[in-house]
Amino acid sequence: MKIDIRYPLLFSALPSRCYSRKDVFVSFLHTADVPEVSERDVETVFAAETSTPYRLVEFDGRLFRKLGALSDHETSRLLDYAFQKDEERNRPWPFTFENGRANPRPVSQALNNHLCHRLYLEGGEHRQKQIEAWPFVPFLTGLRGSRTSRNDFRFEDLERKLADIDGEEFGKGRAEHAAEAAKLIVIERDLWIETTPPAIKVGVAGFNSSARMVMELSHLPTWLDADLDVQYFPLTDHSAALEYAERATKLTHTGTQPFEDYTHERPFTTDTTDLLSFDGDGYSCARTALILGGDVARSITNAPELVEKIGDGRARAALLARDMAKAIGTDISAWPDMGDLVNDITEAWKMTGRKPGWANIPANRHGFGTMICDRAADTGKISVFATLAKENKP
């Protein structure tokens, strides 16, 4: 079945009326040939007891979650948006809302996060280079202010204004579109997408005196989740999630609010399959090292004298982590094993002053930052991260 999907596309080119090459960040219409399969061809491996049934199915050795009926307007919206607002883009897919329905995310979400992070890592002193890429997206202030959406900038409308397009970058972007579209299937007129395993998500909720840790069910992000207070645990490792929640709650604003565990709110059943498991320690180690390494690398780029302060070895580790973070995609099985680098990276981040960067760290920044670094270093020592191979390092 032919389905049109809008994905973000990032490449360099020379726009008209510009005197130098620019990063071009636009929406691209990709037409995918999505396979159609019968309900008889899939097997349910996870089911949650909600008012609207929520299940995960196995097909061709892969795990899938339902996006919605092809005829529904909401499903079309998931295909039509290449970009999301910053505050929405990083939120992982939860299991269900109060009404029992999953909170929809555009199919472009993971790729959007990766491309924005790549721009950030190349952005020098600029925190939001995706705003400054061509076409420029202005901020409008005031009570009636709003921001122009990058979804308004479509490649087919702007192609005539571009010269000297970087063919290698353009081709890489189109290959990423094809890889993302290959995650889709149609089952009896419903659109499904390949998904990561379900996970116990533990992170800070509330503000100031109400801040505390909350445990809930989610799906493992296929991008570098910038909220480093959030940690992900396999469904079978509730005790480790509980231990982290108790420890982290003490670091919130007052340290007196009890954490909340919503993981048993909706009973679920699972089948015996490796598709529902993942290496939580390895995932956490890789994610933390790649994010903090990129932040340190930016600090070094902006202030080269920091190399002398932190040492050549730690600087090289951070710069290598930045290059890895720019190279990875949405297949977490291909993410590099960071166990050999994580200690140098976390030490470098602390030595460079824990500067603000891609990583979001909540109030009590010093306490949370220290815990995050210690935890990443500890998991780096014990994790096999069996699905990740060191030969994936660029």
C-alpha positions in Angstrom: 0.0 0.0 0.0 1.3 3.4 -1.0 1.4 5.8 2.0 2.7 9.4 2.0 4.8 10.4 5.1 6.5 13.6 6.0 10.0 13.3 7.5 12.5 16.0 8.4 15.5 16.3 6.0 18.8 18.0 6.8 21.5 18.8 4.3 23.6 21.8 3.2 23.1 23.9 0.2 23.4 27.5 -1.1 20.0 29.2 -1.0 19.3 32.2 -3.3 20.1 35.6 -1.7 22.6 33.9 0.6 26.3 34.5 0.4 27.4 31.2 2.0 26.2 27.7 2.4 23.5 27.0 5.0 22.1 24.0 6.9 18.8 23.4 5.2 16.2 21.8 7.5 12.9 21.1 5.8 9.9 18.8 5.6 10.2 16.1 2.8 7.3 14.1 1.4 8.3 10.4 1.3 6.1 7.8 -0.4 6.4 4.4 1.1 5.2 1.0 -0.2 3.9 -0.4 3.1 3.3 -4.1 3.3 -0.2 -5.3 4.1 -0.6 -8.4 6.3 -3.5 -10.3 7.9 -4.3 -10.5 11.5 -3.6 -14.2 11.2 0.0 -13.4 10.4 0.7 -11.7 13.7 0.9 -12.9 17.3 0.0 -10.9 20.3 2.9 -10.9 22.8 1.8 -8.1 25.2 -1.7 -6.9 26.2 -2.7 -4.3 28.8 -6.1 -4.3 30.4 -7.4 -0.9 29.4 -10.7 0.5 28.3 -9.3 0.6 24.8 -7.2 -2.6 24.3 -3.5 -1.9 24.1 -1.4 -4.7 22.7 1.9 -5.3 21.0 2.3 -7.9 18.3 5.1 -9.9 16.7 5.5 -10.1 13.0 8.5 -11.3 11.0 10.6 -11.4 14.3 9.8 -7.8 15.0 7.7 -6.0 17.6 4.9 -3.6 16.6 2.5 -1.2 18.2 -0.7 0.2 16.7 -0.8 3.8 15.4 -4.5 3.8 14.4 -6.9 3.1 11.6 -5.9 4.5 8.2 -9.3 6.1 7.9 -8.9 8.2 11.1 -7.9 11.8 11.0 -5.7 11.4 14.0 -3.7 8.7 12.2 -3.2 11.0 9.2 -1.8 13.6 11.5 0.9 11.2 12.7 2.1 11.0 9.1 1.7 14.7 8.2 4.1 16.3 10.7 7.9 16.2 10.2 8.6 18.4 13.2 7.2 18.7 16.7 7.5 21.4 19.3 10.6 21.1 21.5 8.6 20.3 24.6 6.8 17.5 22.9 9.6 16.1 20.7 11.5 14.4 23.5 8.6 12.7 25.3 8.6 8.9 24.9 5.6 7.0 23.8 3.6 6.1 26.9 1.3 3.0 27.1 -2.0 4.7 27.8 -3.7 7.9 28.8 -6.5 8.0 31.4 -9.0 7.1 28.7 -7.1 4.0 27.9 -5.7 5.3 24.6 -2.0 5.7 23.8 -0.8 9.2 23.4 0.0 9.6 19.6 3.4 10.7 18.4 4.2 11.5 14.8 6.2 8.8 13.0 8.9 11.3 12.4 9.6 11.8 16.1 12.8 9.7 16.5 14.5 11.0 13.3 13.5 14.6 14.3 15.2 14.2 17.6 18.4 12.8 16.1 18.7 15.5 13.4 18.1 18.3 16.0 20.8 16.8 18.2 23.2 16.6 15.2 22.6 20.3 14.5 23.2 21.1 18.2 26.5 19.2 18.2 27.6 21.2 15.2 26.3 24.5 16.5 29.2 26.1 18.2 27.9 28.6 20.7 24.3 28.4 19.5 21.9 26.3 21.7 19.2 26.1 19.1 20.8 25.8 15.7 17.7 24.0 14.4 16.0 27.4 14.8 18.7 29.2 12.8 19.0 26.7 10.0 17.6 27.8 6.6 14.8 28.8 6.4 15.2 30.8 9.6 12.4 30.2 12.2 11.8 33.3 14.2 10.7 33.5 17.8 7.7 35.9 18.3 7.2 37.2 21.9 4.2 38.6 23.7 0.9 37.2 25.0 -0.2 36.6 21.4 3.1 35.5 20.2 3.6 32.2 18.5 6.4 30.6 16.5 6.4 29.7 12.9 6.5 26.0 12.5 9.3 24.4 10.5 6.5 22.1 9.1 5.6 25.2 6.9 8.9 24.8 5.1 8.5 22.0 2.5 11.3 20.9 0.2 9.1 20.8 -2.8 8.2 24.5 -2.3 11.8 25.6 -1.7 13.9 23.4 -4.1 13.9 26.0 -6.8 15.6 28.4 -4.4 18.5 26.0 -3.7 21.8 25.6 -5.5 24.8 23.3 -5.0 22.9 20.8 -2.8 25.2 18.4 -1.0 24.4 15.2 -2.7 26.0 12.9 -0.1 24.0 14.5 2.8 20.8 14.5 0.8 21.2 10.9 -0.1 21.9 10.0 3.5 18.7 11.8 4.6 16.7 10.0 2.0 18.1 6.6 3.1 17.1 7.4 6.7 13.5 8.1 5.4 13.4 4.7 3.7 14.7 3.0 6.9 12.0 4.7 9.0 9.2 3.9 6.6 10.4 0.2 6.6 9.1 0.1 10.2 5.5 0.4 9.1 3.0 -2.3 8.3 -0.8 -2.4 7.7 -2.8 -5.0 9.5 -6.5 -5.1 8.4 -6.6 -1.4 7.5 -4.8 -0.4 10.7 -1.4 1.2 10.6 1.3 -0.3 12.9 4.9 0.7 13.5 7.9 -1.3 14.7 8.5 -0.5 18.3 11.1 -0.9 21.0 10.3 -3.0 24.1 8.0 -1.6 26.8 9.9 -0.3 29.8 9.4 1.1 33.3 10.1 4.8 33.0 11.2 6.6 36.2 11.6 10.4 36.2 10.9 13.7 38.0 7.4 15.0 38.0 6.0 18.2 39.6 7.8 21.4 40.4 9.5 23.0 43.4 7.9 21.6 46.6 5.8 19.0 44.7 8.8 17.5 42.8 9.1 13.8 43.3 9.9 10.7 41.2 7.1 8.9 39.2 7.2 5.4 37.9 5.1 4.6 34.8 5.0 2.4 31.8 6.5 3.7 28.5 8.4 2.6 25.5 12.2 2.8 25.2 13.1 5.9 23.1 15.1 5.3 20.0 16.8 8.7 20.3 19.0 10.2 23.1 16.4 11.2 25.6 17.8 14.5 26.9 16.1 14.2 30.3 18.8 12.4 32.2 16.8 12.2 35.4 14.7 9.7 33.5 15.9 6.1 33.5 14.4 3.1 31.8 14.2 -0.4 33.2 12.9 -3.7 31.8 9.4 -4.7 32.9 11.0 -7.6 34.8 13.3 -5.3 36.8 10.7 -3.5 38.9 13.0 -3.7 42.0 15.8 -1.8 40.3 13.3 0.9 39.1 12.0 1.1 42.7 15.4 1.5 44.1 16.3 4.3 41.7 13.0 6.1 42.4 13.6 6.0 46.2 17.2 7.2 45.8 16.4 10.0 43.3 13.3 11.3 45.2 15.7 12.4 48.0 17.4 14.7 45.5 14.2 16.5 44.5 13.4 20.0 45.7 12.5 19.1 49.3 13.2 15.4 49.3 10.1 14.8 51.3 7.5 14.1 48.6 6.8 10.3 48.3 7.4 8.9 44.9 4.5 7.4 43.0 4.3 4.0 41.3 1.8 3.8 38.5 3.2 0.7 36.9 0.6 -1.6 38.4 -2.4 0.6 37.6 -3.3 -1.4 34.5 -2.5 -5.1 34.6 -0.8 -6.6 31.6 0.1 -10.0 30.3 3.2 -10.9 28.3 4.2 -13.8 26.2 7.7 -15.5 26.4 9.8 -13.6 23.8 13.1 -11.9 23.7 11.5 -8.9 21.9 10.2 -7.7 25.3 13.6 -7.5 27.0 16.5 -5.2 26.7 19.8 -4.4 28.5 18.8 -1.5 30.8 22.3 -0.9 32.1 23.9 -0.8 28.7 21.2 1.5 27.3 21.6 3.9 30.2 25.4 3.9 30.0 25.4 4.5 26.2 22.8 7.2 26.4 24.4 9.1 29.2 27.9 8.9 27.8 26.8 10.0 24.3 24.8 13.0 25.6 27.4 14.2 28.2 30.3 13.5 25.8 28.6 15.8 23.2 28.1 18.5 25.7 31.7 18.4 26.8 32.9 18.4 23.2 30.9 21.6 22.6 32.5 23.2 25.6 36.0 22.2 24.4 35.2 23.6 20.9 34.1 27.0 22.4 37.0 27.1 25.0 40.0 25.0 23.8 41.9 25.8 27.0 39.6 23.3 28.8 41.7 20.5 27.2 44.6 21.3 29.5 42.3 21.4 32.5 40.6 18.0 31.9 43.5 16.2 30.2 44.1 14.9 26.6 42.6 11.5 27.3 39.3 12.8 28.6 39.1 15.3 25.8 39.6 12.7 23.2 36.9 10.5 24.8 34.4 13.4 24.6 35.3 14.3 21.0 34.9 10.6 20.0 31.5 10.4 21.8 30.4 13.5 19.9 31.3 11.9 16.6 29.4 8.7 17.6 26.4 10.7 18.7 26.3 12.4 15.3 26.6 9.0 13.5 23.9 7.0 15.3 20.4 6.5 14.1 17.1 5.1 15.5 18.3 1.5 15.6 19.4 1.1 19.2 20.9 -2.3 18.5 23.6 -0.4 16.5 24.4 2.1 19.1 28.1 1.8 20.3 29.1 0.3 23.5 30.4 3.2 25.6 31.7 1.2 28.6 35.3 2.0 27.7 34.7 5.8 27.5 32.0 6.5 30.1 34.4 7.2 33.0 36.5 9.7 31.1 33.4 11.4 29.8 31.6 11.8 33.1 34.8 13.0 34.8 35.3 15.5 32.0 31.7 16.8 32.3 32.2 17.4 36.1 35.6 19.0 35.6 34.3 21.4 32.9 31.8 22.8 35.3 28.7 20.8 34.5 27.8 23.4 31.9 24.2 23.5 30.5 23.9 21.6 27.2 21.7 19.0 25.5 21.3 17.2 28.8 18.3 18.3 30.9 19.1 17.9 34.6 16.5 18.9 37.2 16.7 21.2 40.2 19.4 20.2 42.6 21.5 20.0 39.5 24.7 19.2 41.3 23.2 16.3 43.3 21.4 14.8 40.3 24.4 15.3 38.0 26.7 13.5 40.4 24.2 10.6 40.8 23.7 10.3 37.0 27.5 10.3 36.4 28.1 7.7 39.2 25.3 5.5 37.9 26.5 5.6 34.3 30.1 4.8 35.4 28.8 1.9 37.6 26.6 0.4 34.8 29.5 0.8 32.4 31.6 -1.5 34.5 29.1 -4.3 34.8 27.1 -4.1 31.5 27.6 -6.4 28.6 25.2 -4.4 26.4 25.1 -7.6 24.4 23.2 -6.3 21.4 25.8 -3.5 20.8 29.1 -4.3 19.2 32.3 -2.3 19.6 33.0 -2.6 15.9 30.0 -0.2 15.4 32.2 2.6 16.6 33.0 5.0 13.8 
